[in-house]
């Protein structure tokens, strides 16, 4: 309802987009921000918009996601804290989604963490999540990152975005089947208790992968049957 040209319009548009993200309205984020993008002030507002658009309904490939992150990084300029947020997100994207450029992703996460004392705790956690993926994919431990992740904030983090999830995957990849199964089952139970639907889905996928690697076909089949029957 705020007219175009009003000094408060960009702030309100981005606030609405934030609420739409919380509500899971991905397509409405894209529909709202795409025509507004050029009218937003350069710098932080456009960085915020591109980060929101990277999770919007207009993203249909990892390439789409990457283009928004690259645009956000360009808009952040020399602002260390804006760059930290974008680099942290890029680090997670190229490792967890693309499984490529692992060394670059580690450097981005480390650069983001160098601004650790000036950025929000959720950005610190995002960077630690990206760093954990880079380490795990290159065969290195992540236990110290789990401790830093918990210490970064007193707020609960979604399990799907936690270092604990990456730690479980590392155990799976190393063939430490019993430890991985115990850890994944514990996180799956916690996700159910918290009502974290997406975390539950992803963790059940990881547990199914573990059982396939372990040759427990009946258990894997049961997990897949339960998945097919669920909403």
C-alpha positions as CSV (number, residue, x, y, z in Angstrom):
1,X,0.0,0.0,0.0
2,X,3.0,2.3,0.3
3,X,3.2,4.4,-2.9
4,X,6.2,4.2,-5.3
5,X,8.7,6.9,-4.5
6,X,7.9,6.9,-0.8
7,X,11.1,6.9,1.3
8,X,9.7,4.0,3.4
9,X,8.6,1.8,0.5
10,X,11.9,-0.2,0.2
11,X,12.0,-0.9,3.9
12,X,8.4,-2.1,3.9
13,X,8.8,-4.2,0.8
14,X,11.8,-6.0,2.3
15,X,10.0,-6.4,5.6
16,X,7.1,-8.1,3.8
17,X,9.5,-10.3,1.9
18,X,11.1,-11.4,5.3
19,X,7.6,-12.3,6.6
20,X,6.9,-14.3,3.4
21,X,10.1,-16.2,3.8
22,X,9.1,-17.1,7.4
23,X,5.7,-18.3,6.1
24,X,7.4,-20.4,3.4
25,X,5.8,-18.4,0.6
26,X,8.7,-18.8,-1.9
27,X,6.8,-17.8,-5.0
28,X,5.3,-14.7,-3.4
29,X,8.9,-13.6,-2.5
30,X,9.8,-13.8,-6.2
31,X,6.6,-12.1,-7.3
32,X,7.1,-9.3,-4.8
33,X,10.8,-8.5,-5.2
34,X,11.4,-9.1,-8.9
35,X,9.6,-5.9,-10.1
36,X,11.0,-3.9,-7.1
37,X,14.6,-4.8,-7.4
38,X,15.8,-2.0,-9.6
39,X,14.0,0.6,-7.4
40,X,15.7,-0.5,-4.3
41,X,18.7,1.6,-3.0
42,X,22.1,0.0,-3.9
43,X,24.0,-1.7,-1.1
44,X,22.4,-3.4,1.8
45,X,18.8,-3.3,0.5
46,X,19.7,-5.0,-2.7
47,X,22.0,-7.5,-1.0
48,X,19.0,-8.4,1.3
49,X,16.7,-8.7,-1.7
50,X,19.1,-11.0,-3.7
51,X,19.5,-13.2,-0.6
52,X,15.7,-13.5,-0.3
53,X,15.3,-14.1,-4.1
54,X,17.9,-16.9,-3.9
55,X,15.4,-18.8,-1.8
56,X,12.4,-17.7,-3.9
57,X,10.0,-19.6,-6.2
58,X,11.9,-18.3,-9.2
59,X,14.9,-20.4,-8.4
60,X,14.7,-23.7,-10.3
61,X,18.4,-24.7,-10.4
62,X,21.6,-24.3,-8.5
63,X,22.6,-21.9,-11.3
64,X,19.7,-19.6,-10.5
65,X,20.6,-19.7,-6.8
66,X,24.2,-18.9,-7.6
67,X,23.4,-15.9,-9.8
68,X,21.5,-14.2,-6.9
69,X,24.4,-14.9,-4.5
70,X,26.9,-13.5,-7.0
71,X,24.7,-10.4,-7.5
72,X,24.4,-10.0,-3.7
73,X,28.2,-10.2,-3.3
74,X,28.8,-7.6,-6.0
75,X,26.3,-5.3,-4.2
76,X,28.0,-5.8,-0.8
77,X,31.1,-4.0,-2.1
78,X,33.6,-3.4,0.7
79,X,31.2,-3.8,3.5
80,X,32.8,-6.6,5.6
81,X,29.6,-7.6,7.4
82,X,27.4,-7.7,4.2
83,X,30.2,-9.7,2.5
84,X,30.4,-12.1,5.5
85,X,26.7,-13.0,5.1
86,X,26.9,-13.6,1.4
87,X,30.2,-15.5,1.6
88,X,28.8,-17.7,4.3
89,X,25.8,-18.5,2.2
90,X,27.9,-19.1,-0.9
91,X,30.1,-21.5,1.1
92,X,27.1,-23.7,2.1
93,X,25.7,-23.5,-1.5
94,X,28.8,-24.7,-3.4
95,X,29.6,-27.5,-0.9
96,X,26.2,-28.9,0.2
97,X,24.2,-28.2,-3.0
98,X,26.9,-28.4,-5.7
99,X,29.7,-30.5,-4.1
100,X,32.4,-28.5,-5.9
101,X,35.0,-25.7,-5.3
102,X,35.5,-27.1,-1.8
103,X,38.7,-25.1,-1.3
104,X,37.1,-21.9,-2.4
105,X,34.1,-22.6,-0.1
106,X,36.5,-23.0,2.9
107,X,38.2,-19.7,2.1
108,X,34.8,-17.9,1.9
109,X,33.7,-19.4,5.2
110,X,36.9,-18.4,6.9
111,X,36.7,-14.8,5.5
112,X,33.2,-14.6,6.8
113,X,34.3,-15.8,10.2
114,X,37.1,-13.1,10.3
115,X,34.2,-10.6,10.8
116,X,32.7,-12.9,13.5
117,X,32.5,-10.2,16.2
118,X,30.6,-7.8,14.1
119,X,28.0,-10.0,12.4
120,X,24.8,-11.6,13.7
121,X,25.1,-14.9,15.4
122,X,23.0,-16.6,12.7
123,X,25.5,-15.5,10.1
124,X,28.4,-16.9,12.2
125,X,26.5,-20.2,12.4
126,X,25.9,-20.2,8.6
127,X,29.7,-19.7,8.0
128,X,30.5,-22.5,10.5
129,X,28.0,-24.7,8.6
130,X,29.8,-24.0,5.3
131,X,33.2,-24.6,6.9
132,X,32.0,-27.9,8.3
133,X,30.9,-29.1,4.8
134,X,34.2,-28.1,3.3
135,X,36.1,-29.9,6.0
136,X,33.9,-33.0,5.9
137,X,34.2,-33.3,2.2
138,X,38.0,-33.1,2.4
139,X,38.2,-35.8,5.1
140,X,38.8,-33.6,8.2
141,X,37.1,-33.5,11.6
142,X,34.4,-31.0,12.5
143,X,34.1,-31.5,16.3
144,X,35.6,-28.1,17.2
145,X,33.1,-26.5,14.8
146,X,30.2,-28.1,16.6
147,X,31.3,-26.5,19.9
148,X,31.7,-23.1,18.2
149,X,28.3,-23.5,16.5
150,X,26.6,-24.0,19.9
151,X,28.5,-21.2,21.5
152,X,27.6,-18.7,18.8
153,X,24.1,-18.2,20.1
154,X,21.7,-19.4,22.8
155,X,18.9,-19.8,20.3
156,X,18.0,-23.2,18.8
157,X,19.1,-23.7,15.2
158,X,17.3,-25.8,12.7
159,X,18.9,-29.2,12.7
160,X,19.1,-29.3,8.9
161,X,21.4,-26.2,9.1
162,X,23.5,-27.5,12.0
163,X,27.1,-28.7,12.2
164,X,25.6,-31.8,13.9
165,X,24.0,-32.9,10.6
166,X,27.3,-32.6,8.8
167,X,29.0,-34.5,11.6
168,X,26.6,-37.4,11.0
169,X,27.2,-37.4,7.3
170,X,31.0,-37.5,7.9
171,X,30.5,-40.6,10.1
172,X,28.5,-42.2,7.3
173,X,31.1,-41.5,4.7
174,X,33.8,-42.9,6.9
175,X,31.9,-46.2,7.4
176,X,31.4,-45.6,11.1
177,X,28.0,-47.1,10.7
178,X,26.9,-47.7,14.4
179,X,28.0,-44.2,15.5
180,X,26.3,-42.6,12.4
181,X,23.1,-44.5,13.0
182,X,22.9,-43.6,16.6
183,X,23.6,-39.9,15.9
184,X,21.2,-39.7,13.0
185,X,18.4,-41.5,15.0
186,X,18.9,-39.0,17.8
187,X,18.7,-36.0,15.5
188,X,15.6,-37.5,13.8
189,X,13.9,-37.9,17.1
190,X,14.8,-34.3,18.1
191,X,13.5,-33.0,14.7
192,X,10.2,-34.8,15.3
193,X,9.9,-33.3,18.9
194,X,10.6,-29.8,17.6
195,X,8.2,-30.2,14.6
196,X,11.0,-29.4,12.1
197,X,9.4,-30.9,9.1
198,X,12.2,-30.2,6.6
199,X,14.9,-31.3,9.0
200,X,13.0,-34.5,9.6
201,X,12.7,-35.2,5.8
202,X,16.5,-34.5,5.2
203,X,17.6,-36.6,8.2
204,X,15.4,-39.5,7.2
205,X,17.0,-39.3,3.7
206,X,20.5,-39.5,5.3
207,X,19.4,-42.5,7.5
208,X,18.1,-44.2,4.4
209,X,21.5,-43.6,2.6
210,X,23.3,-45.0,5.7
211,X,21.2,-48.2,5.6
212,X,21.9,-48.6,1.9
213,X,25.6,-48.3,2.4
214,X,25.4,-50.8,5.2
215,X,23.4,-53.3,3.0
216,X,20.4,-53.3,5.3
217,X,17.9,-53.4,2.4
218,X,14.8,-54.2,4.5
219,X,15.4,-51.2,6.8
220,X,16.0,-48.9,3.8
221,X,12.8,-50.2,2.1
222,X,10.8,-49.6,5.3
223,X,12.1,-46.0,5.4
224,X,11.2,-45.4,1.8
225,X,7.7,-47.0,2.3
226,X,7.1,-44.7,5.3
227,X,8.2,-41.7,3.2
228,X,5.9,-42.7,0.3
229,X,2.9,-42.9,2.8
230,X,3.6,-39.6,4.5
231,X,2.5,-36.1,3.3
